[in-house]
Structure formats: C-alpha cells, structure tokens
Amino acid sequence: MNTAHPQAWLPALSAVSPQIRFWLQDRGSLTRRIQERCTRFYVEPVFQQLSRVYADESNKMQLRRDELAMVREVYLYCCDKPVVFAHSVIPRKGLVGAWRALSGLGNRSLGSMLFRNPKIKRTPLEFKRISSGHFLYDRAVVRLTARPAHLWARRSLFALQGQSILVTEVFLPGISNLKL
C-alpha cells in the first residue's frame, strides 16, 4: 500500500465545529451513540482481507513493513445515509490469539464487541483532518454523492492480552445531522 500522508496525527483538536468535536472526542462506543440517535442503524462491510498496511499504521502498531494484517473496512449507516467509515487493522498473529473472534464479525460492528469486554484497554485518541489524496479520505468518500473538501478522522489502539488492533473512524458529513 502507499505511504502515509505527511501530516501527523494530533493528540488534540483545533478549529473543529462543536458538532464534530462531540463525535471525535467521545471515548465511548461510537456504534451505541449513533444507534441512540437513529431509527435504523446498520453496518455495511466493504473490505476484509489480509493485506499490507500503510506506513503510518505499521509504525503505530510496530509491524514489520512487509507484515500482513487483517484489514476490515465498513460503513456505519443511520437510516440509508453513511455517517462513519471505519478502517481497522488487526495483526495476523492476533487473529489466532486475543482477537480471533473478529474475523467472523460480518455485518456486526467492531464496537459492539470492543466495549463489552472490560479487559480491553484503549489508548488516547489521535485526530487528523484528511482530504483528497489521503488513503482514508479516498476510500471513505466512495459512498458519498458529493465529496467534501476534508473529513475528520480519529484513531486509537485497543489492547487485549498484549495484542493490539488499530481502529480508525472517518466522520462523514451525515454525522452532523444526528442530534447531540
């Protein structure tokens, strides 16, 4: 896969609307928060396979450059509007270890599993404003009828039994229509 976009992930937010800030900074289950504000929530898986990952993901997860990982991408929908694009990276060794149940999620959200287990620990959130040319932006806008100038994304590691997965969530324009 391509190298990472040069802009670094940030530990804090700046110049973000209050509506988007709410969604970006919430450390609880994103799935649950959307479900609370939506009459019909569903997950659409669009990609899941062993793959090489992007350089900034390899660095964050301390993977070798040529090491394969399970990459899973889904859209979270409220009614028939995509509101979040989620991109998860699970090291291959984790698929037979702590995270083995994740390979069979299908159209269930990853969050539905992560927030049920109190042994799973989450690292602090990191944030990034992404635009055309960034791999996450280019993959996230596929289901949109209009491409915004930029999108906000957040990511963090979830750890269980010494093994981590990286979860990145890209907030699509439809998230702003959900009441706080």
N, C-alpha and C positions, 0 to 999 in steps of 0.2 A: 504494500500500500504506500501511498505518498507520505512525504514528511509532514510534520505538523505545521500549522500556520504559525508565523513568527511571534505573534502576540502571546504573552504569558497568561496563564490562568491566575486570577486575582483572589486573595483571601477576603476581600471586602468589595462592596458595591459602591458605585458613584454614578450620578446622572441617570437614575432609573426612576420611572414613574412609580408612585405608591402602589398601584395595582400590580405591576410586575414584581416590585420589590417583595410584596407579600408572598407571592408564589415562590420566588427564588430563595428567600430566607427561611421558609418553613422547613423544619427538620423532621417533621412527622411524615406519615405516609401520604405521598402525593396522590396515589390512587384513591385513598379514602377521602381526601379533601375534594377531589373532583367529583366523586360519587355523591358526596353530601350536597353538591350544587347542581346535580344533573339528573334528569329523569330517566335517561338511558345511557349508561356507560358501557363501553366495550373496548377490547384490545384487538388490534389487527396486527398480527405478526407479519413482517415483510422480509426478514432475512434471519437465518440462523444456520451457521456452519463454522467448522474450523477454518481459521484464516490467519494470515499475518495481520498484525495491528499497526496502527500509526505510531511514529516515533515517540510522540509525547506520551502516548498510552503505555508503550513499552517501558519508557523511563519511569513513569509514575508507578508501574507495577513491578519494576525491577525484573523484567523479562529480557531474555536474550533477543537480539534483533531478528533472528530467524525463527524464534519460538512461536509455535501456533497456539492460538487460544480460540475458545468458542466466542463468536461474536453474535449477539442477538439484537435485532432492531425491531421495534414495534411502534405503532401509533396508538395513543390513548385518545378515544373519541368521547365527546359529550354530544348525545343525540347523533347527528350524522356529520359533525364537524370535528376535524382533528385539532386537538388542543396541545398535545405534547408529542414529541418524537423522542423515544428513549433508545439509547445505544449502550449495551452492556458488554463487558469483556470479562470472560472467565478463563483463567489459565487452564490449560489442558489437564494438568495434574489435579486441579480442583474438581474436575468432572467425575473423578473416581474417589474423591475424598469428601470434604465438607460440603461441597456444592453439587453433588451428584444428582439431586432431585431437580435441579434447574434445567437439565437437558430435555425434560418432558413437560415443560410449562404450557406449551401450545398457546391458546388464546387467553390464558390467565396472566395477570400482571405479576411481574417480579416482586413488586412492593407488597403484594398480598402474602408472600412468603417471608420477606425480609423483616417485616415489622411484627410478625407473630412470635418470633424466637428471641427471647430476651438475652440469649448468649451472643447474638450478632451485635457487633460494635461498629459504629460509623465514625469515620474521620470527619474533620471540619469540612464544610462545603467550600468549593472553589468556583469562581464565576468567570465568564468570558462573553464578550459581545462578539458575535460571529457574523460574517457576511459572505457574499458570493466568492467562491474560490476556497473557502474552508470546507473540508470534507463533511463536517457535521451539517453545515448550512445546506450544502448541495444535496445531501441525502434527505434532510428534513423537509425541504420545500417541494419535494416531488408530488405530494398530495394536495398542494395549495393551488388555488386558481390564480392568485396574484402573489408575486414574490416581494416581500418587504425588503427594505434597504438593509436591515440587520435583524438578528434574533439574539435573545439572551439564552445562555446555557449555564448549567451548573453541573458539577460532578463531585463525587466522593467515593471513597473506598468503603466497602463493607467487609468486615473480617470475622471469620469463624474458624476455630481450631487451627489458627496460624495460617490460614489461607484467605486471600482477598479476592474480591471482584470489584471492578470499576463500573460504576453506574453514572451515565451522563444523560441529562434530560434537557432537551431543547424546547423552549416555550414558544409555541406557535401563536399567531395573532388571536386566534379564537379564545385563548385563555383569558384575555381581557374582558370578554363578555360574561364570564362567570362571576356571580355576585360574591363579594367578600363576606 
